[in-house]
Amino acid sequence: MEHHTPTNKLPANSIEVVQTFERSEEVAQLILEASKSSEIVVGADCEGILRGRPLCLIQIYFDGCTYIFDLLEFNPFRGQLREVLESTTIIKVFHDFCEDAASLINHYGVKAERVFDTQIAHRVLANCLNPTKLTENNSISLNRLLKTHLELSNE
């Protein structure tokens, strides 16, 4: 499979708040169509108010645009967004996915497949680079991870 070359006509780094089920279906279809002809990667993150409660929003970055799905307005997982997250042909990149995964499963019945968790990648790398300094908690914030491994700053 080839790698996907972005073709979205929206300006790079644009943000769209998706507030209707119909628009959610259009965005999910855009991602699913792209995955038919090439391997694609999407960035994703979920936000909630309290642990163990339903999520408030999910953000999906694809093809130069961040789509923010308002889960308080509608449930996009009744449609094709579920298919995007459960797809084995789309790579989903999350940071610290554990709580997000639990909420997706428990509240929406969504079991995300082919997830790359940057928090876990950091732990594996840290343990490989310094196996004598194993700790129970090698947690790292996304901002710290970007600065440490990619020399990027969010400031």
Biotite code that builds the C-alpha atoms (Angstrom):
import biotite.structure as struc

atoms = struc.array([
    struc.Atom([0.000, 0.000, 0.000], chain_id="A", res_id=1, res_name="MET", atom_name="CA", element="C"),
    struc.Atom([1.203, 3.511, -0.779], chain_id="A", res_id=2, res_name="GLU", atom_name="CA", element="C"),
    struc.Atom([1.343, 6.309, 1.761], chain_id="A", res_id=3, res_name="HIS", atom_name="CA", element="C"),
    struc.Atom([-1.421, 8.894, 1.511], chain_id="A", res_id=4, res_name="HIS", atom_name="CA", element="C"),
    struc.Atom([-0.559, 12.297, 0.089], chain_id="A", res_id=5, res_name="THR", atom_name="CA", element="C"),
    struc.Atom([-2.841, 14.964, 1.585], chain_id="A", res_id=6, res_name="PRO", atom_name="CA", element="C"),
    struc.Atom([-5.336, 16.367, -0.910], chain_id="A", res_id=7, res_name="THR", atom_name="CA", element="C"),
    struc.Atom([-7.740, 18.218, 1.361], chain_id="A", res_id=8, res_name="ASN", atom_name="CA", element="C"),
    struc.Atom([-8.730, 21.567, -0.101], chain_id="A", res_id=9, res_name="LYS", atom_name="CA", element="C"),
    struc.Atom([-8.976, 23.212, 3.314], chain_id="A", res_id=10, res_name="LEU", atom_name="CA", element="C"),
    struc.Atom([-6.044, 25.411, 4.375], chain_id="A", res_id=11, res_name="PRO", atom_name="CA", element="C"),
    struc.Atom([-3.316, 23.582, 6.306], chain_id="A", res_id=12, res_name="ALA", atom_name="CA", element="C"),
    struc.Atom([-3.885, 23.495, 10.039], chain_id="A", res_id=13, res_name="ASN", atom_name="CA", element="C"),
    struc.Atom([-7.537, 24.511, 9.788], chain_id="A", res_id=14, res_name="SER", atom_name="CA", element="C"),
    struc.Atom([-9.937, 23.609, 12.572], chain_id="A", res_id=15, res_name="ILE", atom_name="CA", element="C"),
    struc.Atom([-13.565, 22.607, 12.194], chain_id="A", res_id=16, res_name="GLU", atom_name="CA", element="C"),
    struc.Atom([-16.019, 21.970, 15.005], chain_id="A", res_id=17, res_name="VAL", atom_name="CA", element="C"),
    struc.Atom([-18.291, 19.188, 13.774], chain_id="A", res_id=18, res_name="VAL", atom_name="CA", element="C"),
    struc.Atom([-21.712, 19.762, 15.329], chain_id="A", res_id=19, res_name="GLN", atom_name="CA", element="C"),
    struc.Atom([-24.050, 17.570, 13.288], chain_id="A", res_id=20, res_name="THR", atom_name="CA", element="C"),
    struc.Atom([-24.285, 13.872, 12.612], chain_id="A", res_id=21, res_name="PHE", atom_name="CA", element="C"),
    struc.Atom([-24.500, 14.565, 8.878], chain_id="A", res_id=22, res_name="GLU", atom_name="CA", element="C"),
    struc.Atom([-21.196, 16.461, 8.832], chain_id="A", res_id=23, res_name="ARG", atom_name="CA", element="C"),
    struc.Atom([-19.635, 13.746, 10.986], chain_id="A", res_id=24, res_name="SER", atom_name="CA", element="C"),
    struc.Atom([-20.578, 11.219, 8.317], chain_id="A", res_id=25, res_name="GLU", atom_name="CA", element="C"),
    struc.Atom([-18.987, 13.378, 5.601], chain_id="A", res_id=26, res_name="GLU", atom_name="CA", element="C"),
    struc.Atom([-15.710, 13.704, 7.524], chain_id="A", res_id=27, res_name="VAL", atom_name="CA", element="C"),
    struc.Atom([-15.598, 9.994, 8.348], chain_id="A", res_id=28, res_name="ALA", atom_name="CA", element="C"),
    struc.Atom([-16.315, 9.146, 4.700], chain_id="A", res_id=29, res_name="GLN", atom_name="CA", element="C"),
    struc.Atom([-13.431, 11.400, 3.609], chain_id="A", res_id=30, res_name="LEU", atom_name="CA", element="C"),
    struc.Atom([-11.058, 9.442, 5.868], chain_id="A", res_id=31, res_name="ILE", atom_name="CA", element="C"),
    struc.Atom([-12.447, 6.034, 4.902], chain_id="A", res_id=32, res_name="LEU", atom_name="CA", element="C"),
    struc.Atom([-12.221, 6.813, 1.179], chain_id="A", res_id=33, res_name="GLU", atom_name="CA", element="C"),
    struc.Atom([-8.570, 7.866, 1.526], chain_id="A", res_id=34, res_name="ALA", atom_name="CA", element="C"),
    struc.Atom([-7.796, 4.630, 3.378], chain_id="A", res_id=35, res_name="SER", atom_name="CA", element="C"),
    struc.Atom([-9.024, 2.511, 0.448], chain_id="A", res_id=36, res_name="LYS", atom_name="CA", element="C"),
    struc.Atom([-6.150, 3.555, -1.797], chain_id="A", res_id=37, res_name="SER", atom_name="CA", element="C"),
    struc.Atom([-3.298, 4.174, 0.640], chain_id="A", res_id=38, res_name="SER", atom_name="CA", element="C"),
    struc.Atom([-2.137, 3.687, 4.203], chain_id="A", res_id=39, res_name="GLU", atom_name="CA", element="C"),
    struc.Atom([-3.126, 6.708, 6.253], chain_id="A", res_id=40, res_name="ILE", atom_name="CA", element="C"),
    struc.Atom([-2.395, 8.005, 9.725], chain_id="A", res_id=41, res_name="VAL", atom_name="CA", element="C"),
    struc.Atom([-4.701, 10.192, 11.782], chain_id="A", res_id=42, res_name="VAL", atom_name="CA", element="C"),
    struc.Atom([-3.943, 11.971, 15.021], chain_id="A", res_id=43, res_name="GLY", atom_name="CA", element="C"),
    struc.Atom([-6.604, 11.643, 17.698], chain_id="A", res_id=44, res_name="ALA", atom_name="CA", element="C"),
    struc.Atom([-7.391, 12.695, 21.244], chain_id="A", res_id=45, res_name="ASP", atom_name="CA", element="C"),
    struc.Atom([-10.421, 12.542, 23.502], chain_id="A", res_id=46, res_name="CYS", atom_name="CA", element="C"),
    struc.Atom([-11.464, 14.927, 26.244], chain_id="A", res_id=47, res_name="GLU", atom_name="CA", element="C"),
    struc.Atom([-13.806, 14.397, 29.152], chain_id="A", res_id=48, res_name="GLY", atom_name="CA", element="C"),
    struc.Atom([-14.642, 16.079, 32.427], chain_id="A", res_id=49, res_name="ILE", atom_name="CA", element="C"),
    struc.Atom([-14.412, 13.211, 34.914], chain_id="A", res_id=50, res_name="LEU", atom_name="CA", element="C"),
    struc.Atom([-12.729, 9.808, 34.758], chain_id="A", res_id=51, res_name="ARG", atom_name="CA", element="C"),
    struc.Atom([-15.280, 7.100, 34.133], chain_id="A", res_id=52, res_name="GLY", atom_name="CA", element="C"),
    struc.Atom([-17.841, 9.495, 32.645], chain_id="A", res_id=53, res_name="ARG", atom_name="CA", element="C"),
    struc.Atom([-18.762, 9.871, 28.954], chain_id="A", res_id=54, res_name="PRO", atom_name="CA", element="C"),
    struc.Atom([-16.438, 11.957, 26.803], chain_id="A", res_id=55, res_name="LEU", atom_name="CA", element="C"),
    struc.Atom([-17.152, 15.571, 25.818], chain_id="A", res_id=56, res_name="CYS", atom_name="CA", element="C"),
    struc.Atom([-15.276, 15.625, 22.529], chain_id="A", res_id=57, res_name="LEU", atom_name="CA", element="C"),
    struc.Atom([-12.971, 13.745, 20.224], chain_id="A", res_id=58, res_name="ILE", atom_name="CA", element="C"),
    struc.Atom([-10.443, 15.456, 17.966], chain_id="A", res_id=59, res_name="GLN", atom_name="CA", element="C"),
    struc.Atom([-9.270, 13.843, 14.748], chain_id="A", res_id=60, res_name="ILE", atom_name="CA", element="C"),
    struc.Atom([-6.429, 15.345, 12.703], chain_id="A", res_id=61, res_name="TYR", atom_name="CA", element="C"),
    struc.Atom([-6.392, 14.303, 9.067], chain_id="A", res_id=62, res_name="PHE", atom_name="CA", element="C"),
    struc.Atom([-5.109, 15.828, 5.870], chain_id="A", res_id=63, res_name="ASP", atom_name="CA", element="C"),
    struc.Atom([-4.272, 19.265, 7.257], chain_id="A", res_id=64, res_name="GLY", atom_name="CA", element="C"),
    struc.Atom([-7.443, 19.735, 9.274], chain_id="A", res_id=65, res_name="CYS", atom_name="CA", element="C"),
    struc.Atom([-8.371, 19.155, 12.899], chain_id="A", res_id=66, res_name="THR", atom_name="CA", element="C"),
    struc.Atom([-11.967, 18.008, 13.259], chain_id="A", res_id=67, res_name="TYR", atom_name="CA", element="C"),
    struc.Atom([-13.472, 18.464, 16.721], chain_id="A", res_id=68, res_name="ILE", atom_name="CA", element="C"),
    struc.Atom([-16.562, 16.322, 17.267], chain_id="A", res_id=69, res_name="PHE", atom_name="CA", element="C"),
    struc.Atom([-18.866, 17.685, 19.976], chain_id="A", res_id=70, res_name="ASP", atom_name="CA", element="C"),
    struc.Atom([-20.030, 14.545, 21.778], chain_id="A", res_id=71, res_name="LEU", atom_name="CA", element="C"),
    struc.Atom([-22.429, 16.537, 23.948], chain_id="A", res_id=72, res_name="LEU", atom_name="CA", element="C"),
    struc.Atom([-24.430, 17.492, 20.839], chain_id="A", res_id=73, res_name="GLU", atom_name="CA", element="C"),
    struc.Atom([-24.615, 14.093, 19.103], chain_id="A", res_id=74, res_name="PHE", atom_name="CA", element="C"),
    struc.Atom([-23.064, 10.623, 19.020], chain_id="A", res_id=75, res_name="ASN", atom_name="CA", element="C"),
    struc.Atom([-20.870, 10.273, 15.905], chain_id="A", res_id=76, res_name="PRO", atom_name="CA", element="C"),
    struc.Atom([-20.096, 6.668, 16.858], chain_id="A", res_id=77, res_name="PHE", atom_name="CA", element="C"),
    struc.Atom([-23.574, 5.621, 15.642], chain_id="A", res_id=78, res_name="ARG", atom_name="CA", element="C"),
    struc.Atom([-22.150, 6.116, 12.165], chain_id="A", res_id=79, res_name="GLY", atom_name="CA", element="C"),
    struc.Atom([-18.915, 5.905, 10.236], chain_id="A", res_id=80, res_name="GLN", atom_name="CA", element="C"),
    struc.Atom([-16.651, 7.497, 12.857], chain_id="A", res_id=81, res_name="LEU", atom_name="CA", element="C"),
    struc.Atom([-16.885, 4.147, 14.662], chain_id="A", res_id=82, res_name="ARG", atom_name="CA", element="C"),
    struc.Atom([-15.642, 2.505, 11.464], chain_id="A", res_id=83, res_name="GLU", atom_name="CA", element="C"),
    struc.Atom([-12.690, 4.930, 11.305], chain_id="A", res_id=84, res_name="VAL", atom_name="CA", element="C"),
    struc.Atom([-11.616, 4.125, 14.878], chain_id="A", res_id=85, res_name="LEU", atom_name="CA", element="C"),
    struc.Atom([-12.183, 0.378, 14.516], chain_id="A", res_id=86, res_name="GLU", atom_name="CA", element="C"),
    struc.Atom([-10.469, 0.166, 11.117], chain_id="A", res_id=87, res_name="SER", atom_name="CA", element="C"),
    struc.Atom([-7.397, -2.050, 10.923], chain_id="A", res_id=88, res_name="THR", atom_name="CA", element="C"),
    struc.Atom([-6.122, -0.148, 7.882], chain_id="A", res_id=89, res_name="THR", atom_name="CA", element="C"),
    struc.Atom([-6.005, 3.321, 9.471], chain_id="A", res_id=90, res_name="ILE", atom_name="CA", element="C"),
    struc.Atom([-3.271, 4.082, 12.019], chain_id="A", res_id=91, res_name="ILE", atom_name="CA", element="C"),
    struc.Atom([-4.570, 6.186, 14.915], chain_id="A", res_id=92, res_name="LYS", atom_name="CA", element="C"),
    struc.Atom([-1.939, 8.111, 16.918], chain_id="A", res_id=93, res_name="VAL", atom_name="CA", element="C"),
    struc.Atom([-2.976, 8.972, 20.478], chain_id="A", res_id=94, res_name="PHE", atom_name="CA", element="C"),
    struc.Atom([-1.029, 10.134, 23.529], chain_id="A", res_id=95, res_name="HIS", atom_name="CA", element="C"),
    struc.Atom([-1.831, 8.276, 26.762], chain_id="A", res_id=96, res_name="ASP", atom_name="CA", element="C"),
    struc.Atom([-4.715, 6.346, 25.236], chain_id="A", res_id=97, res_name="PHE", atom_name="CA", element="C"),
    struc.Atom([-5.584, 4.190, 28.267], chain_id="A", res_id=98, res_name="CYS", atom_name="CA", element="C"),
    struc.Atom([-8.378, 6.360, 29.729], chain_id="A", res_id=99, res_name="GLU", atom_name="CA", element="C"),
    struc.Atom([-9.651, 7.307, 26.273], chain_id="A", res_id=100, res_name="ASP", atom_name="CA", element="C"),
    struc.Atom([-9.831, 3.628, 25.304], chain_id="A", res_id=101, res_name="ALA", atom_name="CA", element="C"),
    struc.Atom([-11.757, 2.726, 28.449], chain_id="A", res_id=102, res_name="ALA", atom_name="CA", element="C"),
    struc.Atom([-14.276, 5.500, 27.865], chain_id="A", res_id=103, res_name="SER", atom_name="CA", element="C"),
    struc.Atom([-14.711, 4.649, 24.181], chain_id="A", res_id=104, res_name="LEU", atom_name="CA", element="C"),
    struc.Atom([-15.386, 0.999, 25.043], chain_id="A", res_id=105, res_name="ILE", atom_name="CA", element="C"),
    struc.Atom([-17.532, 1.536, 28.147], chain_id="A", res_id=106, res_name="ASN", atom_name="CA", element="C"),
    struc.Atom([-19.695, 4.420, 26.945], chain_id="A", res_id=107, res_name="HIS", atom_name="CA", element="C"),
    struc.Atom([-19.820, 3.992, 23.174], chain_id="A", res_id=108, res_name="TYR", atom_name="CA", element="C"),
    struc.Atom([-18.940, 0.345, 22.524], chain_id="A", res_id=109, res_name="GLY", atom_name="CA", element="C"),
    struc.Atom([-16.037, 1.435, 20.296], chain_id="A", res_id=110, res_name="VAL", atom_name="CA", element="C"),
    struc.Atom([-12.882, -0.680, 20.314], chain_id="A", res_id=111, res_name="LYS", atom_name="CA", element="C"),
    struc.Atom([-10.186, 1.302, 18.511], chain_id="A", res_id=112, res_name="ALA", atom_name="CA", element="C"),
    struc.Atom([-7.792, -0.803, 16.446], chain_id="A", res_id=113, res_name="GLU", atom_name="CA", element="C"),
    struc.Atom([-4.275, -0.146, 15.172], chain_id="A", res_id=114, res_name="ARG", atom_name="CA", element="C"),
    struc.Atom([-3.511, 2.524, 17.768], chain_id="A", res_id=115, res_name="VAL", atom_name="CA", element="C"),
    struc.Atom([-0.016, 3.929, 18.230], chain_id="A", res_id=116, res_name="PHE", atom_name="CA", element="C"),
    struc.Atom([0.239, 5.399, 21.734], chain_id="A", res_id=117, res_name="ASP", atom_name="CA", element="C"),
    struc.Atom([3.093, 7.901, 22.027], chain_id="A", res_id=118, res_name="THR", atom_name="CA", element="C"),
    struc.Atom([3.086, 7.505, 25.836], chain_id="A", res_id=119, res_name="GLN", atom_name="CA", element="C"),
    struc.Atom([3.786, 3.777, 25.505], chain_id="A", res_id=120, res_name="ILE", atom_name="CA", element="C"),
    struc.Atom([6.375, 4.424, 22.802], chain_id="A", res_id=121, res_name="ALA", atom_name="CA", element="C"),
    struc.Atom([8.147, 6.803, 25.199], chain_id="A", res_id=122, res_name="HIS", atom_name="CA", element="C"),
    struc.Atom([8.142, 4.167, 27.959], chain_id="A", res_id=123, res_name="ARG", atom_name="CA", element="C"),
    struc.Atom([9.563, 1.496, 25.664], chain_id="A", res_id=124, res_name="VAL", atom_name="CA", element="C"),
    struc.Atom([12.248, 3.841, 24.370], chain_id="A", res_id=125, res_name="LEU", atom_name="CA", element="C"),
    struc.Atom([13.156, 5.031, 27.880], chain_id="A", res_id=126, res_name="ALA", atom_name="CA", element="C"),
    struc.Atom([13.459, 1.445, 29.111], chain_id="A", res_id=127, res_name="ASN", atom_name="CA", element="C"),
    struc.Atom([15.560, 0.414, 26.101], chain_id="A", res_id=128, res_name="CYS", atom_name="CA", element="C"),
    struc.Atom([17.917, 3.358, 26.494], chain_id="A", res_id=129, res_name="LEU", atom_name="CA", element="C"),
    struc.Atom([18.314, 2.920, 30.241], chain_id="A", res_id=130, res_name="ASN", atom_name="CA", element="C"),
    struc.Atom([17.159, -0.550, 31.374], chain_id="A", res_id=131, res_name="PRO", atom_name="CA", element="C"),
    struc.Atom([18.766, -0.191, 34.815], chain_id="A", res_id=132, res_name="THR", atom_name="CA", element="C"),
    struc.Atom([16.560, 2.803, 35.613], chain_id="A", res_id=133, res_name="LYS", atom_name="CA", element="C"),
    struc.Atom([13.179, 1.126, 35.281], chain_id="A", res_id=134, res_name="LEU", atom_name="CA", element="C"),
    struc.Atom([10.389, 2.885, 37.112], chain_id="A", res_id=135, res_name="THR", atom_name="CA", element="C"),
    struc.Atom([6.770, 1.973, 37.555], chain_id="A", res_id=136, res_name="GLU", atom_name="CA", element="C"),
    struc.Atom([5.600, 5.245, 36.068], chain_id="A", res_id=137, res_name="ASN", atom_name="CA", element="C"),
    struc.Atom([7.368, 6.619, 33.013], chain_id="A", res_id=138, res_name="ASN", atom_name="CA", element="C"),
    struc.Atom([4.528, 9.020, 32.242], chain_id="A", res_id=139, res_name="SER", atom_name="CA", element="C"),
    struc.Atom([5.299, 12.091, 30.198], chain_id="A", res_id=140, res_name="ILE", atom_name="CA", element="C"),
    struc.Atom([3.100, 14.946, 29.034], chain_id="A", res_id=141, res_name="SER", atom_name="CA", element="C"),
    struc.Atom([2.641, 15.375, 25.311], chain_id="A", res_id=142, res_name="LEU", atom_name="CA", element="C"),
    struc.Atom([4.399, 18.758, 25.404], chain_id="A", res_id=143, res_name="ASN", atom_name="CA", element="C"),
    struc.Atom([7.383, 17.271, 27.259], chain_id="A", res_id=144, res_name="ARG", atom_name="CA", element="C"),
    struc.Atom([7.512, 14.315, 24.861], chain_id="A", res_id=145, res_name="LEU", atom_name="CA", element="C"),
    struc.Atom([7.578, 16.635, 21.835], chain_id="A", res_id=146, res_name="LEU", atom_name="CA", element="C"),
    struc.Atom([10.354, 18.709, 23.368], chain_id="A", res_id=147, res_name="LYS", atom_name="CA", element="C"),
    struc.Atom([12.408, 15.685, 24.496], chain_id="A", res_id=148, res_name="THR", atom_name="CA", element="C"),
    struc.Atom([12.198, 13.538, 21.382], chain_id="A", res_id=149, res_name="HIS", atom_name="CA", element="C"),
    struc.Atom([11.476, 15.984, 18.569], chain_id="A", res_id=150, res_name="LEU", atom_name="CA", element="C"),
    struc.Atom([12.884, 19.240, 19.933], chain_id="A", res_id=151, res_name="GLU", atom_name="CA", element="C"),
    struc.Atom([9.505, 20.886, 19.377], chain_id="A", res_id=152, res_name="LEU", atom_name="CA", element="C"),
    struc.Atom([8.009, 23.462, 21.688], chain_id="A", res_id=153, res_name="SER", atom_name="CA", element="C"),
    struc.Atom([4.375, 24.350, 22.160], chain_id="A", res_id=154, res_name="ASN", atom_name="CA", element="C"),
    struc.Atom([5.238, 27.780, 23.564], chain_id="A", res_id=155, res_name="GLU", atom_name="CA", element="C"),
])
